[in-house]
Amino acid sequence: MEVKIGVQHAPREIVLESGLSAEELEGIVAAALSGTTPLLSLTDIKGRKVLVPSDRLSYVDLGEPSSRRVGFGAL
């Protein structure tokens, strides 16, 4: 699933591909926004971890589940 994260005072959004479902991602984002965790922590499908301070989140956009990629872009 594609996730786009807007961060305050940052000119670009963070885009990552996550293996989690929409419900799992929504729970993680809700916990960060409620103040129970100080950081929004997500791991993409390549194993890279993204940490964003919860008080700096502008928006989180959860996209469609990703389909299987074909061709040279699948690497």
Long-range contacts (C-beta under 8 A, 24 or more apart in sequence): 1-25, 1-62, 1-63, 1-64, 1-65, 1-66, 2-62, 2-63, 2-64, 2-66, 3-42, 3-60, 3-61, 3-62, 3-63, 4-59, 4-60, 4-61, 4-63, 5-40, 5-42, 5-50, 5-52, 5-57, 5-59, 5-60, 5-61, 6-57, 6-58, 6-59, 6-60, 6-61, 7-52, 7-56, 7-57, 7-58, 8-56, 8-57, 8-58, 9-56, 14-50, 14-52, 16-42, 16-44, 16-48, 16-50, 17-44, 17-45, 17-46, 17-66, 18-42, 18-43, 18-44, 18-45, 19-45, 22-62, 22-65, 25-60, 25-62, 26-62, 29-60, 32-57, 33-57
